[in-house]
Amino acid sequence: MSEEYVPPKVWVWDQNNGGAFAAVNRPTAGAQHEAELPVGEHPFQLYSLGTPNGQKVTIMLEELLELGISEAEYDAWLIKIFDRDQFGSGFVGINPNSKIPALVDRSGPEPVRVFESGAILMHLAEKFGHFLPASGPARAEVLSWLFWQVGSAPFMGGGFGHFYHYAPFKIEYAIDRYSMETKRLFDVANNRLKETRFLGGDDYSSADMSA
Ligand SMILES: N[C@@H](CCC(=O)N[C@@H](CS)C(=O)NCC(=O)O)C(=O)O
């Protein structure tokens, strides 16, 4: 099936390609409908969902609260990606990339939007002085592992999940490619964790939350 496919000279979007995300994703960005985001009473407003990327920020906020930092209190709002909530005008206003998680930090004089899970983890870690060393080699190591995770797992693991689970039919080449890369990433982590207790070093950090 897949070996018979000849890519066209100019690719054209086929909305009804049968995939689970066919009704959700389009090749364009921007708001698709008007929808304001709810705002609660706490300093942080989290717009997210319990996916691997979404969970990272919730883990960080809960760990901060666990340390007794009440300034990290947050309201969590569900963004249902299969209902296309990520394309509402309010959500696109805080994340033009239309992906969860997104955060609004309302602890200062002006609300600050932060999107991309890695950027949100860094923002919170720096703000509260936890889970990311302030300087030196330890900081470089945690940042390396944090960026390793956000630069590879959402795309590779997400690609594996897409072709293994969501695609309308199974394509051996795509599944082989993404499985191999996903396994390789786990091996990178396994090798690292033979040397150090946590990904970033001796201490639990934002890199572990991300992974
Ligand atoms: N690079 C992004 C990836 C986020 C992402 O892929 N989010 C997915 C759910 S896990 C999403 O919102 N998908 C909705 C869509 O593709 O329309 C991050 O690290 O925050």
The ligand as a Gaussian input file, in Angstrom:
#p B3LYP/6-31G(d) Opt

LIG

0 1
 N        6.363000      20.837000      22.049000
 C        5.123000      20.867000      22.776000
 C        4.287000      19.652000      22.443000
 C        2.908000      19.733000      23.021000
 C        1.942000      18.760000      22.363000
 O        2.301000      18.056000      21.414000
 N        0.688000      18.721000      22.881000
 C       -0.324000      17.845000      22.314000
 C       -0.917000      16.938000      23.385000
 S        0.328000      15.984000      24.192000
 C       -1.478000      18.679000      21.763000
 O       -1.833000      19.683000      22.338000
 N       -2.060000      18.249000      20.641000
 C       -3.185000      18.914000      20.061000
 C       -3.096000      19.025000      18.572000
 O       -2.136000      18.500000      17.980000
 O       -3.993000      19.626000      17.993000
 C        5.402000      20.948000      24.283000
 O        6.425000      20.362000      24.714000
 O        4.640000      21.591000      25.015000

